[in-house]
């Protein structure tokens, strides 16, 4: 069976962000699984326009292509003011059909809340895009430090549960899309 292609999307573009380190930590955990092919899609690597253009730019096309290639996603998101970052919403909106009938998981972080307010809002967005969000989340409380300094056993368990759910849904949806095109 072909590996499940998971795109890990780094949703923060702020200078001094923690998201790239959180994503790197998550990718290290996921890389231990031979049945997963994990790539990082860091939004700082795309030169998105300030306004939505009439025609997609090269950066938009490159991002949409990455989304299209993936079987499933893990969105690494901070919580800013009880929501997720605007650049993440902008990027999500550049793709549409490419999200459909694919599984989405979340690794969130914040101070005290572990980013769950952002995840709740992202679930609504991805549901509107006909994506399947998995139930469990890896939530990181930055007040306790970065993932490498927190309770490793608990976070490892959370990563395992997230990957199990993402694997099940990702494979089921990939097989379903292969058997019958998704109709929205």
PLY file of the C-alpha trace (Angstrom):
ply
format ascii 1.0
element vertex 184
property float x
property float y
property float z
element edge 183
property int vertex1
property int vertex2
end_header
0.00 0.00 0.00
1.27 3.46 -0.86
2.27 5.70 2.02
-0.30 8.18 3.28
0.89 11.63 2.18
0.48 14.08 5.05
1.12 17.80 4.60
1.97 19.55 7.87
0.88 23.16 7.42
2.64 25.73 9.60
-0.10 28.32 10.12
1.80 31.20 11.74
3.88 33.68 9.80
4.78 35.93 12.74
8.39 36.86 13.30
9.67 34.99 16.37
6.91 32.39 16.08
6.98 29.01 17.79
5.01 27.25 15.04
8.03 26.17 13.02
9.58 24.49 16.08
6.28 22.84 17.02
5.91 21.58 13.43
9.48 20.25 13.41
8.82 18.40 16.69
5.60 16.90 15.29
7.29 15.84 12.04
9.98 14.05 14.07
7.23 12.08 15.83
5.40 11.27 12.58
8.61 10.29 10.78
8.83 7.21 13.03
5.97 5.69 11.03
7.06 4.06 7.77
3.55 4.17 6.32
3.48 7.98 6.37
5.16 10.39 3.95
5.27 13.73 5.73
6.04 17.09 4.13
6.07 20.55 5.69
4.13 23.36 4.05
5.33 26.50 5.82
3.26 29.54 4.93
6.32 31.78 5.28
7.65 30.09 2.14
4.86 31.53 0.00
4.65 35.09 -1.25
0.90 35.49 -1.10
-0.55 38.78 -2.37
-2.12 41.26 0.04
-5.38 41.15 -1.92
-7.10 38.22 -3.59
-6.06 38.39 -7.27
-8.25 37.74 -10.30
-5.72 35.12 -11.46
-3.69 32.87 -9.13
-0.07 33.88 -8.64
2.81 31.39 -8.81
2.82 31.17 -4.99
-0.89 30.47 -4.88
-0.54 27.77 -7.55
2.39 26.20 -5.66
0.42 26.12 -2.39
-2.70 24.71 -4.04
-0.55 22.06 -5.71
0.84 20.99 -2.30
-2.69 20.75 -0.93
-3.79 18.75 -3.96
-0.94 16.22 -3.59
-1.65 15.48 0.06
-3.97 12.71 1.26
-4.35 14.30 4.70
-3.24 17.35 6.66
-2.02 18.39 10.07
-2.50 22.09 10.68
-0.08 23.52 13.24
-1.80 26.61 14.56
-1.37 29.08 17.37
-4.26 30.72 19.10
-4.24 34.48 18.63
-7.07 36.31 20.41
-9.17 33.12 20.63
-8.81 32.41 16.92
-6.33 31.27 14.29
-4.01 33.53 12.25
-5.32 35.50 9.29
-2.54 34.24 6.93
-3.73 30.68 7.59
-7.30 31.59 6.57
-5.98 33.33 3.48
-4.02 30.23 2.48
-6.94 27.88 3.18
-9.18 30.00 0.94
-6.82 29.71 -2.04
-7.70 26.02 -2.39
-11.18 24.54 -2.51
-11.60 21.23 -4.34
-8.15 20.20 -3.14
-9.37 19.99 0.50
-12.48 17.96 -0.27
-12.87 14.45 1.15
-9.52 14.57 2.94
-8.71 14.22 6.63
-7.45 17.13 8.72
-5.84 16.95 12.15
-4.59 19.72 14.41
-1.57 20.49 16.54
-2.39 23.68 18.39
-0.61 25.83 20.90
-1.35 28.79 23.08
-1.00 30.13 26.58
-3.31 28.27 28.91
-5.88 27.28 26.28
-3.53 25.04 24.26
-5.01 26.62 21.14
-8.36 24.85 21.29
-10.36 27.99 20.46
-8.46 28.21 17.16
-9.11 24.53 16.47
-12.84 24.92 17.10
-13.01 27.67 14.50
-10.85 25.76 12.02
-13.19 22.76 12.29
-16.01 24.98 11.04
-13.91 26.23 8.13
-12.78 22.75 7.07
-16.31 21.34 7.39
-17.47 24.02 4.93
-14.72 22.80 2.58
-16.01 19.20 2.81
-12.95 18.00 4.70
-13.13 15.52 7.59
-11.56 16.79 10.81
-10.41 14.12 13.23
-11.61 14.26 16.80
-8.44 14.33 18.87
-5.95 17.19 18.94
-2.40 17.64 20.15
-2.68 20.73 22.35
0.41 22.44 23.71
0.34 24.95 26.55
3.25 27.32 25.97
3.13 28.36 29.62
4.53 24.88 30.32
7.26 25.33 27.68
7.75 23.98 24.19
6.83 20.34 23.43
10.33 19.05 24.06
10.21 20.38 27.64
6.68 19.22 28.51
5.41 15.85 29.70
6.80 13.73 26.89
4.65 10.68 27.63
1.36 12.59 27.45
2.25 14.47 24.27
3.61 11.26 22.68
0.30 9.55 23.45
-1.63 12.47 21.96
0.49 12.36 18.78
-0.09 8.60 18.50
-3.87 9.00 18.83
-3.93 11.85 16.29
-1.85 9.87 13.79
-4.00 6.76 14.24
-7.18 8.73 13.52
-5.59 10.63 10.65
-4.26 7.39 9.15
-7.67 5.67 9.35
-9.62 8.57 7.87
-6.89 9.48 5.38
-6.74 5.95 3.95
-10.52 5.49 3.95
-11.05 8.79 2.16
-8.21 8.16 -0.31
-9.75 4.78 -1.19
-13.17 6.40 -1.47
-11.92 9.15 -3.81
-10.21 6.50 -5.96
-13.38 4.40 -6.17
-15.74 7.30 -6.81
-15.05 11.00 -7.36
-16.26 13.19 -4.54
-19.34 15.26 -5.32
-19.83 18.45 -3.30
0 1
1 2
2 3
3 4
4 5
5 6
6 7
7 8
8 9
9 10
10 11
11 12
12 13
13 14
14 15
15 16
16 17
17 18
18 19
19 20
20 21
21 22
22 23
23 24
24 25
25 26
26 27
27 28
28 29
29 30
30 31
31 32
32 33
33 34
34 35
35 36
36 37
37 38
38 39
39 40
40 41
41 42
42 43
43 44
44 45
45 46
46 47
47 48
48 49
49 50
50 51
51 52
52 53
53 54
54 55
55 56
56 57
57 58
58 59
59 60
60 61
61 62
62 63
63 64
64 65
65 66
66 67
67 68
68 69
69 70
70 71
71 72
72 73
73 74
74 75
75 76
76 77
77 78
78 79
79 80
80 81
81 82
82 83
83 84
84 85
85 86
86 87
87 88
88 89
89 90
90 91
91 92
92 93
93 94
94 95
95 96
96 97
97 98
98 99
99 100
100 101
101 102
102 103
103 104
104 105
105 106
106 107
107 108
108 109
109 110
110 111
111 112
112 113
113 114
114 115
115 116
116 117
117 118
118 119
119 120
120 121
121 122
122 123
123 124
124 125
125 126
126 127
127 128
128 129
129 130
130 131
131 132
132 133
133 134
134 135
135 136
136 137
137 138
138 139
139 140
140 141
141 142
142 143
143 144
144 145
145 146
146 147
147 148
148 149
149 150
150 151
151 152
152 153
153 154
154 155
155 156
156 157
157 158
158 159
159 160
160 161
161 162
162 163
163 164
164 165
165 166
166 167
167 168
168 169
169 170
170 171
171 172
172 173
173 174
174 175
175 176
176 177
177 178
178 179
179 180
180 181
181 182
182 183
